[in-house]
Amino acid sequence: MSTTGHALLVDAHAHYYPVFHPRKFLDAAANRFRAAAGGRPTTGYVLLAEVAGNPVFSRWRDGPPPSPEWAVDPTDEAPALIASDDRGRRLVLVDGQQVVTRNGLEVLIFGTSDRIPDGMVFEDAVAAAVERAPLVVVPRGFGKWWGERGDQVKRVADRHGNRLFLGDTPGWRPPTASGRDVFWSLRAAGIRHLRGSDPLPFADHAGAVARVGSVVPGAADARRPLSALMDALGSGEELGEFGEPEPLVQFARDQLRLRLR
């Protein structure tokens, strides 16, 4: 990856839940992007993977500001907004959705207001996604890429690999898990990947946004930020990463909280 010039810092799996405080969420994203920049010129992107029943992108676009400190303004592209605060910090918000398929595998679509219903067959959901969205991510989850489901991920990668990104999250992974083998075998075959924070539906996870992400060398464009991101991803430049994996103790605690919820 080039170490000079402008870069786009991308959280490609950013959930926003009703229990989150908007200022904490946006502050955390801005602070983490600034830390990851390391003094170089960058633009931070939060790709909003909306969950069913919580259309945060349209609410922030059409409603009052998320908080007194943060304003949201349109761009020349309907699926992209600019969030800015009273301290001069700015970041890009991109419209998107998390689709939960019939067998629990997930598909993330970004850059479109179109929505795909949950509960579809995984391979059908991926086919619908690549037809509707400029950016499609298939994220791995703990235990979800084992066995037959791992084989399904391989099949959609064979069929749509030039239109897909694999999604990586900060969650702990056992080093010998077969789900890890699927992920790394697909990466070795040339399927690109993007990292994302994947916050959980707990109030304290509002501060988890942008805890990991991808570094995409590319130019900024405040009026057409989605096109700038897609151009950068299509340039063939090597992608970098920022952030650290989640410690095992924290991962186990959050998984227990999730199952007790």
Secondary structure, 3 states (H helix, E strand, C coil): CCCCCCEEEEEEEECCCCCCCHHHHHHHHHHHHHHHHCCCCEEEEEEECECCCCCHHHHHHHCCCCECCEEEEECCCCCEEEEEECCCCEEEEECEEEEECCCCCEEEEECCCCCCCCCCCHHHHHHHHHHHCCEEEEECCCCCCCHHHHHHHHHHHHHHHHHEEEEECCCCCCCCCHHHHHHHHHHHCCCCEEECCCCCCCHHHHHHCCCEEEEEECCCCCCCHHHHHHHHHCCCCCCEEEECCCCHHHHHHHHHHHHHC
